[in-house]
């Protein structure tokens, strides 16, 4: 499962967890790659329970459990472009 994301000015993604609606499998890991070619402002990636700033510049990647709530703060200037990949497996029990 892949998703190409473009966040323009004032775009954001509020707190959420990644999961599927399929009973036989669920998302296990979320993998993000920052594809932004131009600098942008805002659009910070946040993980619930992590107070320090998470570095996520162009060309960098992040991998975290899909059950961890996360969000993207509003982009205030430019475009933030990312590719998301979800690794899935048997449903969580």
Secondary structure, DSSP 8 states (H G I E B T S, - for coil): -EEEEEE-TT--EEEE----S-TTEEEEEEEEEE---S--EE--EEETT--S-----TT-EEEEETTS-EEE--EEES-EEEEEEEEEEE---
